Amino acid sequence: MRLKRSAPLLAAAGLVAATVPLLTATQVSAAPAADHLRQKPAWQRCSPEQPASYECATLKVPLDYRRPDGPTLDLAISRMKSENPAKRHGVMLLNPGGPGGGGLDLPLLMNESLPKDVREQYDLIGFDPRGVGRSSPITCGLNATEQNFERPYRPETFPSDVAWAQTVADKCREKAGAVLPYITTRNTARDMDTVRAVLGERKLSYLGYSYGTYLGAVYSQMFPERTDRFVLDSAVDPKRVWRGMIQVWAEEGEPAFARWTQWAAERSSEYGLGDSPKAVSDTFWGLVARADRDPIDFEGMKLTGDGIRTARPYFFYPAQASGLITALKAAAEGKPLPAGADVPELKKMLRGGGEEPASDNGTAVFWAVLCGDTGAWPRYTEQYERDAARDKAKYPLYGDFASNIKPCAFWQRPVEAATPMRTRANVLTVQNEWDSQTPLSSGQGLHRALKGSRMVLAAGGEGHGVYVFDPRSCANATVDAYLTTGVLPDKDVTCQNPQPSAAAERGGSPAPSGRLPFPAGPGRF
């Protein structure tokens, strides 16, 4: 699951991935045997606009690690070294999530965000995972419509959904078929170990968010003897990769919606959505039905009921959801928007965090990993139709979106099986109670799967991403202590997050007011 912010951050760092040619099946080069383990990074300043201490290099890694002397891919890496050699513990690799999110810029950002005691212990290492950004980027040649997979189930439109899924799979196979089977989590974990080796480190420390938690967990199973201090923040459940992780959005959206109705009812004098949870729920579903009959004209956007339901992530943030539904109610009634309504932010909410970038690189990698990591995807279209119809009734907010057909139904069979979680992993997992993209049940699933792990839970915490995202999070102190000492807590930690201020409750953006601008898109991890 991707923290959908890589494009603006890369631009800010002078590292715009769009300027790099996308890799096709004919653009894979060859390298001598085992050179990927003997190479030395040629570090250079990443950009004249950025600090000289922010360095970049490019490594060669095998396309297929079973053939280390075969074709290779470029792997773009970056670093900011510890400025206190006396306290340096080692290197810490960083990943922002995805799959499809670039992390080349993360050392620059984390350098300003990590506490001094933590920062001094590590050389911060960023990288664009294989296939992403500057690391031999792939493309499927998808247009903006083809990149959108939030498709509601209706019997009359299901054949077109099937055609869309088939088209995406076919175009990916056509554009990147020689590379696609090797853009997987297991190969990215092997790339991480290559980075460790060429840096001359015996072990690797790691901070990964969202999809990056699964990547870190896979590394811990493949290379347990090289796993040092690992923080897995906002976690993916290994038992649910990957269809189940999309379906969990629907399952956990329902309790979030119920929590929102209670919150809004308690503030009925402010929002006017109803003075009981049932009344608030009726208001919402009345708007959905109204928009299905006649789309609501909202600031130049024609919103259907299905379009309103895609606002699922925002019900994990009751204040923002209340502002959004209040504005939609006013628009449906032909009334002016409420005073203080942030129209650009409301439109951004309904569009899922902004327009898709012109490049389909992130989407191509997203499907390559989701479809290539596991063979558990159903191969029969009838099962998707049955599941979508069932889950539309069971989880009315988002169930049909989650269970509807995906391109993985038509993908080539994976080269490898998914990674079993059998080896003890002394890692720290971190979770907000109200996370929209990797909900609490998902975080608990990873914690259960990784024997030896400890979990720190921010009770009442909202948002996707905890550590350094929200400087007020009660979880930060536990993570700081672990990264500083390498000692896990004696037992799991549950702390109570502070209540948001009144000003924060009225704010427009659902992203926590933290030190890193990593808002999650609604359809990514």
Summary of the structure (lengths in Angstrom):
residues: 525
radius of gyration: 22.6
end to end distance: 1.7
largest distance: 71.0
contacts: 1904
relative contact order: 0.15
helix: 42%
strand: 14%
